[in-house]
């Protein structure tokens, strides 16, 4: 602060006079410190309210102050300032007011520091002396503030053994520098041929981009970029900046569960606010955009830090600046999953053998832990967990549970398996209308006899099928970090709807994950809610499970499917139990169909596992059995 020789008066922040020896100045209040405080407060009130021009008019150089405060608003974008006035010193027509500045920085901790305003008497009023120190005591002429936000390295998501699944990986951003483009249609065609991105989409993005702005086309891992490098590298206008991101081992590795990490979208930023509704992160931050990466955003990303430096306006000086404020970022903490890489890799290799959209979900019997969640490149990965598909004859595991629970039949009971059966005027048939005559219930199950299950299910109370499904957790309201569709089985179906539901058609819907959970419940005898993060809050009440005697009857029936029924392709894969399913859908004649296999393996290389395979539009369960065979063979 500046001082002159003479007496002085110091006023505490509470306004209490600590020493009063200064004379009363003409034209002012009886206590000049009150006028000084009021002038300083008025200036700070206007500045903190965002009224830069009004604040500047209260200074000795309004034009220079306007420039200063405007530049500060640019240096600290969208930050808001609060100010608390402290001690006042008045001396011979000049004064100094201490104050404390607190900047509420966007997506960063608050920045607080002590500062001072110099004021000078101007007639009957006081004016703030225009100087860079208005903003910060260390700010000088020809300088400005520079804010840098930092995020600590993102904490890893780990597998069941605690090993990090996401690691730093080089990414090549294939894009366009509009200023270098000589022939946009030709460039778009070349990039489209190499990347699969539609040429018209590329053209539209370039035409809509502001002048000089990089236009992204696709981001690729380094090996994937090298595969197309020769096609794109010499295209005029194409550019390839690189960066490092935290990525899973492969682009499809448990994608539906783990999710992706990428520059934050507006939607992600809107949902990552603190308790006061303020954003935790900012545009450009690399954040989770889906899956567990998004669900555990704050835990994984930690808390941003910042530094504010005083730097020269003359960029040619290349000074590094003087840091005048900083807070270190707080690192995130890991999130553990139950994933088993050996199972995930085997599942990924198995679904990759199919050109059709294919999913494979693996669950640990008894715990509900998701051990692998796999979808191939043709598939929407979210369908592995949240897809809603008719399960076809895979549903016969649930229908058999209801029948055995009711005592309607036993595994050895003789049952009719005609080629067709009619319910309320609607004909239902077996595949190619095969007719087994009268056979044990186990054989009808192993050969997937629709007519047997329809005839037997019509003897059940209307809610029996839904109750049997609910005993495995079907229809539960799971509360999970990443949604899992738990299935739907109507409680009031009658007639033809009841007949269709019994064979997994009608209004019955399942996700691959839920069918894997059903298989796990049969294997263990203790159905469980799905577990995505061990130790996380319980997903919901544990399913009750069917009576033990029912499962003791059902398991040998599922084993017979593999030994002599519709899944004999798995007979040499150890102790495997299961049920195939062909699920018709759509208006075609004949209708299209999905292919299913759900089951479990006991005592395998990875212990007891349960799993479900779905091949969308596979037309037959045989394709799902083939995927299961490849999966088990890879273990």
N, C-alpha and C positions, 0 to 999 in steps of 0.2 A: 504494500500500500504506500501511497505517497503521503508525506507529512511536511508541515511547515512549522517553523518555530512558533511557539505560543502555547496557550493553555488548551486543554482538550477535555472532551466529555465522552465517556464510554457507557453505552447502554447495553445491558444483557439481553439475551434473546427473549426473555419474558417481558422486556420493556422496563425493567427496574433500573433506576439510575444507580450506577456504581460509583461515579465520581462526577460532580457537577461543579465546574469552575469557569466554563466558557461564558462569555457575555451573550446577551440576547441580541440577535441580529435584527436590524430594521426590516420591516416588511414581511417577517416570518412569524410563526407561532411563537409563543413564549418559550417553547422547547424546540430548537431547530432539529434535534435528532428525530422528533416525530415527523417533521416534514421530509427529512432524508429517508426515513424508513418508508413513509408513504410513497415517495417517488420511486424508490427501489422496488417496492411491492407492486406498484402499478405497472412498471416496466416488465417485471417478471410475470405478472398476471397475463398481460397481453401476449408475451412470448410463449408462455406455456399453453395458452388458449389457441395458439396457432395464428394469431393476428400479427404477423411480422411487421407490416407497415405501421400499425398503431404503436407497436413497441419501438420501432426505429424513430418515430417522431419525438420520442422522449429522450433522445440522445443528442450529443453534440454534433453528430454527422449522420443524419438519417439515411443518406444514400449509401454510405459505406457500411452502416449497420444492417441495412436491408440486404445488401450483398452478402455480408457475413452470416446472417441468420438463415438466409436462403441456402447458402452453400452448406451450412451445418445440417439443414434438413435433408439435403441430398447425401451428405456424408453418413448420416444416421437414418437411413430410409425407414419411414413409417414409425419411427420411435416417438414416444411421448415423454415430455419433460415435466417433472414436478419440482418445485423449489420451496425451500424453507429458509426464511430470512433469519439471520442470527444477530451478532453484535454490530453496533453502529458506532463509528468514530467520526466526530465532527471537529474540524480544525481550520479556522480562518478561511471560511468560504469554500472549503473542500471537505469531502467526506468519503469514508469507505464503509461499505456494508458487506459483512460476511454472509454467505449463504451456502446452502448445501444443495447440490444438483443431484437428482436421481433420474436417469434415463431408463425408461421401460423399453428395452430393445426388443425387436421382434424376434421371437424364437431363440432367445438367449437370456441369461440372467440379467438382473438390473445392474446398471453401472452407476455408482454413487461416488461423488468426490466433493471436496470442499473448495469453494471459490470465493471471489470477492468482486464487488462492483465499486468502481470509483465514480463519484458524483461531484459535480461542480455547481456552485450557486449561479443562477442566471436570473437576475432581477428578483422577483418574488417567488421563484420556483427553483427546483433542483433538476439538473439533467444528468443522465448517465453518460460518462465519458466513453465515446466510441473507441473501442480497441479490441483486438482479437481475444484479449484475456476475458472479455465478457463471457465467451463460450467456455474457455478452460484456461487456468493460470499458466500453462506451458505453451499455449498457442501464440505464435508471433506473426509478424507481417510476412506475407508471402507463403503462408503455411495453411494447411487444412487438416481435418481429422480423417483418418482412414479406419474403417471398421472391418474386421475379419472375424467371421464366425467359423467355428471348428466343431466337428463331431468326432468323438473318439471312435476308434475302430469298432465296427459293429461286432457285438458278441456272437459267438457261433451257436447254431442249432446243432445238437449232437445226436449220435445214434444211441442205441440202447447201452452200449459200452462206454459212452462218454466221449467218443472220438468226434471231432468236428466234422460236420458234413459240408459246410460251406467254407470255402477257402478263397483267398485272393486269386483272381483269374483275369488274364488279359482279354479285353474286349476291343474289337475293331468296329467302329461306328461307320458303316457305309452310308455316305450322304452326298450332298451336292452343294457346291459353292456357286450360286447363280452368276456371280461375276465372271466365272471361267467357262460358262456354258456357251458353246458355239452352235449346237443343234439339239434343242431340248427334246423333240420327239425321238430322235435317234438315240440320245443318251437314255431316255426313259425306257426305250425298247431294249437296249443292252442291259440295263440294270434289272429290268423285269425278267429277262431270259435267265439271268444268273441267280436271282434271289426269289423269284416267284411272286414278287409284289406287282400288282397290276400297273401297267404303264400309264394308264389314264389317271390312276391315283397319284403316281409320282409327279406327273405333269401338273395336276391340280394343286398339289402341295407346294411346288415351286412357284407357281403363279400366285398363290395366296400368301407366300412368305414376304415379310418386309425386306426391302432392298439390303443386300449384303449379309443376310442371315443364313447360317448353315441350315440346310434342310435335311433332316435324317430320313433314311430309307429303311435300314435294318441294322440291328446290332448283332454281331456274330462273335463267337469264341474264335480265338486265333486259328485253330485247326480248321474250323468251318470256313473262315475267310480264305485261308490258303487254298482251299478246294475250289474257290471261284476267282481267285486272284487274277489269273490270266485272262478271264473274261471281262473284268471290270477295271483293272488298274490303269489302263491307258485311255479310258473314255474321257474326253474333254469335259471338265466340270465335275467329275467324280472325285471326292476327297475321302480320306480314311483316317480321321483322328482316332487315337486309341485312349483307353482308360483302363483302370483296374476296378473290378467289382467282386463282391463276395458271392460266389456261385456254388451250386451243388456239383457233384462229380460229373453229371451229364445234364443236358438241357431238359430231359424228361424224368430225372431221378425223383421219385415220390412227389411229383410236381403238385398234384391236387392237395396233398397234405402240407408240404413244406412251403409252397408258394414261390414267389419271385422277389428279387430285389432290383430296384430300378429307380431312376429319378422320380421323385414323388409326384403323383397326380394331384389335381385340385381336390378331388374327393378324399384322398388319403390325408391331405393337410387339414381338411375340415374336420376330420374325425380324431385327429391327434392334438387335442387341446388340453390344457391343464385344468385344475379345479376352478380357476377363475374364467374359464372360457377363452384363454389366450392361446395362440398357436405355440406348440412346442418346437416345431420345425418349420423350415422355409423352402420355397421353391429352389430347386437345384440339389437339395439334400437327397442322398441315396437312401431310400427307405423300402420297407416291405410293401408290396402292392397286392399281395394275395396270400392265402394260406396262413401257416403259423408265423411266417415273417411279418404278416400284417397284424394278426391277432395279438402277438406279443411285441408290438412295435416299441413301446417305451422301454420295456425290459431289455430288449436287444440293442436298441440304438443308444440308450443312455441319455444324458442331458448335454445339450450343446454348451460350448464355452465361447469366449470371444476375446479379442484384443482390440484396443483402440490405440492408434499411433498418431503422433503429430508428424506430418510429412510435408515436403516442399511442394509448392505449386509447380515448380519448374521440374518437369520429369527428366530433363537432361542431366540434372544433378545426381540422379540415381542414388539418392540417400535411402537408407533402409528405414528411416523414421525412428522416433523415440516412443516406446510404449508408455502410455499414460494411464492405462487401465486394462485389466484382464481378469478373466476367470477361466480356469482350466476346465475342459469338458470332463464329465463324469462317465466313465465307460459303462456299457451295459453289462448284463450278466447272462450267461448261457441258458438256453432252453433245451432240455433233454427230451428226446422222443424214444419210443421203444423200437424204432426201426432197426432191422438187421441187414447190413449191406449185402451179405451173401444171398439172402432171400430176395432183396430188392433187385440186385443185379440179375439173378436167375429169372425173376418175373419180367424184368425189362427185356431180357433176351427172348423170352417166350412170346410176349405180345408182339415183338418186332417181327416175328415170322409171319404175321397176318397182314395182308393189305387192307382188310376191313378194320373199322374202329374196334379196338379190343381193350379190355380191362381185366386186371387180376389183382385181387385184394387178399392179403394173408393176415390171419388173426391168430393169436395165441389162445388155445382153449383154456378155459378156467379164469383167465384174466381179462379178456377182451382187448388186449394190447394190439394195436395195428403194427404189424411187423414189416409189411410191404404194401405199397399202394402204387400200382403201375398202370399206365395207359400208353398206347403206341402213338406214333406221330399222326395217324389218321383220326385219332379220337379227340373229343373234348375231354381233357383230363378230369374236369370236375364231375363228370358222369360216374367216375369210379366211386365217389362218395355220395353224391346227391342226385344221381340219375334216377329216373322213375320209369321202370320198365316192367312189363308183365313177365313173371318168372317162368311161365310155362310149367312143364312137369317137375321142375325143381320144387315147386310148391307141394308136390305129393309127400315130401317129408313132413310138412305141417299137417296135411290132410290125414296122413297115416297116424300122426300123433293124436289127432282128434278121434280117429276111429279106434285106436288101441286104448285111449283113455276112457272112451265110452263103453269099452268092452264089446263093441259091435262085432269085431273080428279079432282073431289072433293071427300071428304070422303063418301058422299052419292051416288056418281055416280055408276050406274050399270056396272059391268065388268064381263067378262067371266072368269071362272076358270075351264077349261077342265083338264082332267087327264094328258094329254100330249100336247106338242106343238112342231112343227118342224121349225128349223131355218137353212136355207142353207143346208138342208139335214141331219142335226143333230137333234135327238129327245131329248127334255128335258121333265122331268116329275115331278109331285108332289110326295111326300112320299107315297109309295104304290099306286101311280096313283089315289089318291082320286080326285073326280070330284064334284065340288059344283054347277055346272051350272052357271047361272048368279046371282051374289050377289052384294051387295054394296061394294065399295072399302074397307071400314073399315073392313068388314068381311073377305075379301080376305087377308087383312093384318093380322088380328087376327089369322086366320087359316094358315098363311104362305103359300099362294098359289104361287108357283114358276111360273106357266104358266101365271098367271095374270101379274106378274111383268115383265116377259120377254116380253110379247106382248106389254105392255104399254111402256116399256123402249125403245123398238125399234122405237117408234115414236119421241123420243127426239133427239135433235142435238147431234152430237158425243161427244162434250165436256161437256154436261150438267151434267152427273153423277160426273165427276171430280170437276166441279165447285160447285156442292152441297156439296160434301165432303170437299172441301177447305173452305167452309163457316163455318165448324165446326173445322177447324184447321188441317184437314187431309192433309198430305204432307208438313207441315210446317217444316222449318229448325230450330227446337228449339235449343237454346243455353243454355244448362243446366249443372249444376255440375255433374249430373249422367244422362247418355243418356236415352231418351225416343224415341222409334220408333213411328213416327207420322203417319205412314201408307202410302200406295201407291194405287192410283186409276188412271189407264191409261186415258189419255186425247183423244186418237185417236182410241179407239177400235170400230170395226164395226162387223156386222154379228154375228157369233156364239160367238166371244170374247165379244162383247157388251152384248149379252144375258147372258153369264156366269157372267160377272162383275155385272150385275144388281141384281143377287141373291148371291153375295159375293163369287163367285167362280172365274174362269178365272185367271186374273192377279191381283186381288184385295188382299191386305194384310193389316192386322192390328195387333197392340199389344193390350193386355188387357187394358193397361193404356190409349191408345188412344180411344178405344171404350167407356171407362168410361168417358172420356172427351167429346165425342160426346153426350152421355146420359146427361151429365151435361149441355151442351150447349142447348139441347132441353128443359131441365127442367127450366133453368133460362132465356133463350132468349138472353143471353150474353155469347157466347162461349169464353173461356179464354185459354191462354197458361198455361201449367202445372207449378205449383209452388212447388218447393222442399224445398226452404229456403225463408221464407217471408223476403222481403226487399232486396233480392239479385237482381242483374241486371235483367232487363226484359228478358224473354226467347226468345222473338221474337214478331213481331207485332201481336196484338190481332186479332183473326179471325173476319170477318165481321158479321157472323151470317146470317141465312136466314130471309126473311121478317117475321114480327110478325104474319101476317095472316096465313102464312104457318105453323108456330108452333102451332097456335091456332087450326088448323085442324089436325095436327099430334098427339098432346098430347092425345086427346080422343081415337085415334086409338091405341096408346100404352096402354092406360088404358084398352081397350077392350081385348087386348092380355091376361091380367091378369084376367079379369072378365069372359070371355067366350071362350078364345082362347087357345093357346098352353102353357100358364103358369098359369093355374087356381090353381095350387098348392100354389100360393102366394096370393090368393084372400083374405085370412084372416090376411095378414101382413100389414094392414093399407092401406094408399093411395099409392099403388105401380103401376108404369107404366113400360113397358118394351117391349123387343123383343127377342125371342128365335132365335137360329141359330144352324143348323147342317151343318158343312163344310167338304165336302169330300176332300180327298187328297190321293195321292199314286196310284199305278197301279193295285190294287186288284180288283177283281170282286166278290161281289160289293166292291167299295173302302172303306177304313177306313174313319172315320169321327171324327172331333172334336165337342164337345158340348159347346154351348155358351148361356149365358143370359146376356143382358145388359139392364139397366134401372135405375130408380130412385124412391126414397121414399120421399114423402112430409110430413112434420110435424111429423116425427118420434122422438124417444127418443133422438137422437143426431142431431135433426134439419133436414133440407133438405140434402139428400145425393144422389149421383149418383154412380153407380158401374158397374163393368163388371166381369163376371165369365167365365173362360175357363177351361174345362176339356179336356186335350189332349187325343185324341183317345177315347173319351167318347162314340162315336158312335151315340149319340142322345143328343138333347138339354135337355132332361128330367133330366139327371144327373146334369147339370149346374143349372137347376131350383131347384133341391133338395139342392144343396150347398147354393144357394141364400136364400132358405127357412130357412135353419139352421142358416145362418148368421143373417138374420133379426129377427129370433126367439130368438137369443142370446142377442139382444140389450135391 
